[in-house]
Amino acid sequence: MYTIKDLYDLDHTLAKDYLSQFTYPWEALKGISDMILELGAGLGDDYEERSEHVWVHKTAKVFPTAYLGAPCIIGPNTEVRHCAFIRGSALVGADCVVGNSAELKNVILFDHVQTPHYNYVGDSILGYFSHMGAGSITSNVRSDKELIVIHDGTQKMETGIKKIGAMLGDYVEVGCNAVCNPGTVIGRHSNVYPTSCVRGVVPENSIYKNNGEIISKR
């Protein structure tokens, strides 16, 4: 339920070949920076290297107040809006929105992903057409600073990793001001209620409610 094959259609990201090497998405987090550097070197004339290791497609719109940290790739027809802060190690796909005061760090955003208003997305992978409502964030470090464990009901998977945000499958909708706690995995076509505090694995085609109740979509 939480493998890369379960969560993502890899035809909608430049990271297809890279992600295909792994079983679980969090295994890919460590090498995102190197993967972007390798991809960037072969992008071709449709991309401009606006500063060292910062590649922006010629059809993308980057507001002058946005910050693009290296390495990063900004895909076709994507908007990086006012005061967006891309700290680096960010692969942003085609037709995406990185919005007002949104912050990205060590992430893969598939095509058509929207993080449009005051979002923090760190150490995370967001699938095709996933959307984060205003103010929703991915929390990527436990308060006790211990290594992150993926919880799926009574089952636990040790990751051996200190920083993991959220793995959002294709077509996931996260409501406004929701918090995805470290190691959250949300299956394809699932929705999260606004202001929710999300933990563990949310199955595909589900609705995560404010009190932690999970129901299947009809």
N, C-alpha and C positions, 0 to 999 in steps of 0.2 A: 504493500500500500504506500510505501514511501521511498521506493527506488526512483532513480532518474526516469526509467521507462514508464513507471506508474504516473509520474507527475507531469512530464514534459514531452511536447512534440519538438524534437530537435531540429526540424526543418526550418524553424523560425528564429534561429540565432547563428551568428558567426562562430559561436563556440561549439558547434555540433561535434566536430571531430574530437575536440578536447573533452567534452563531457562524456562522450561515448566510451572513454577509457575507464570510467568509474561506475560503481554500482549505486552508491548513495550520493546525493548531491553535496552534502557537507564535505565529502572527501575532495571535492574540486576546489574548495576555498583557498587552500594554501598556494596553489599555482596560478591564480588568476592574473597576477601582475606579469609573470613570465609569458603566459598565454597571450596577453594583449600586446606585449612587445613583439612577439613572433608574428601575430596577425598583422600588426601595424606595418611591419616592414614590407608586406606584400599586398597592400590594399589597392594600389594603383592610382590612376589620375583622377578618379572621382572623389578622392579625399585630399584635403589639405593638411599638412603638418603645421599647425598654427604656432606651436612651440615644440620644444623637444619632447617627442613621444606623446604628443597630443594630436590625434587625428580626427578631423571633423569633415563629414561629408559635405559636399558643395551645396546640397539642397537643405541642409540643416539650418535652423535659425538659433543663434546663440546671442542672448541679450548682452549688451556691453557690461552690465554689472555682474554677470555670472563669472564664477571662478572655475577653471578647468585645470585640475592637477594631474600630473603625469604619474603613470601612463593611463591614458583613457582613449576610447574610441566612441565617437558620437555618430550614429547611423543616419541614413537618408530620411529626410522630412521630419526629423525630430526637433522639438523645441526645448531649449534650455533657457528657462525664463529668469526674470529679475531676481538677482541675489541668490540664485542657486549656487551651492557649494559642492563641487565634485572634488573630493579630497585626493582621489587617485585610485588606481586599480579598479576602474569602472568600465565595463563594456556595455554600452547603451545601444539598443537595436534600432530598427527602423520604425518611424511613425510613433515615437515615444514622446512623453511629456515629463520633463524634470522641472517642477514648478517653483513658484515663489518660495524662497528660503528653504527649499528642500536640500538635504545633505545626503550624498552617496559616498560610500567607502567600501572597497573590496566587494564589488557586486557584479552580477550578470543580470541585465535586464533584457529579456527577450523582446521581440518586436511587439509594438502596440501596447507597451506597458505604460501606465500613468501613475506618477507620484507627484501630483499637481500642486499641493498646498501644505507647506510646513511639515514635511515628512522627514524622518531619519531612517535611512536604509543602510545597514552595515552588515558585512559578512553574510550576505543573503543572495538568493537566486529567485527572481520573480519571473514566472512563466508567461507565455503568450497571452496577451489581452488581460493580464491581471491588473488590478486597480486598487490603489490605496486611498481611502477617503482622507479628507482634510484632517491633519493633526495625528494621523495614525503613524505608528513607529514600529521598528524592529529593535527590540532590546537584545544586545548580543553578548553580554557578560553577566554571569550570575553575581548576586550580591556578595556571596562568600568567596568569589573568585575561583571556585573549584571547576574542574573539567565538566563539560556539558554532557548530559545524558538525555537521550531521546526517549520519551515516555509514551507508550501506546497501551493504554489501559494498565494492566498489571505487568506488561512486558517492558523491559528496559534495555536500551542499546547504548553501551559505552562508546563515546566517540574519540576520546583522547585529545579533544580540542578545547581550548579555553574560550574561543570566541566563535559563536555561531548565532546568527540572527534568525531569520525565518526563511523557509523554503515554501514558496507559494506556487502551487500548480497552475496549469493553464486555466484562464477564465475565473480566477479567484477574485472575489470582491471583499475587501476589508473596509468596514464602516468607519466613520469619522471618530477620531480620538481613541481608537482601539490600540492596545498594546499587545504585540506578539512577543511573548517571553522567549528567552534564549532556547534555541532548539525546537521551536514551533514548526510543525509541518502541516500544511493545509492542502488537501487533495483537490483535484480538478473540479471546477464548476461549483465550488462551495462558497458560502457567504458567511461573513462574520458581522454580528450586530455591532452598531456603534457603541463606543465606550467599553467594549468588552476587554477583559484581561485573559488572553488566550494562552493555553499551555498544552504541550504534548501534540499528539497527532489528531487531526480532524479528517475524517474520511471524505472521499470525494462525494459530490452531490449531496452535501450536508449543509445544515444551518447551525452555526454556533451562536447560542444566545447569551445574554448578559450574565446569567447565573452559572455559566459553564455547561448548561444543558445542550446536548447535540441531538438534533433530529434529522431524519432523512427528508430530502426534498420529495414532494409528491409529483 
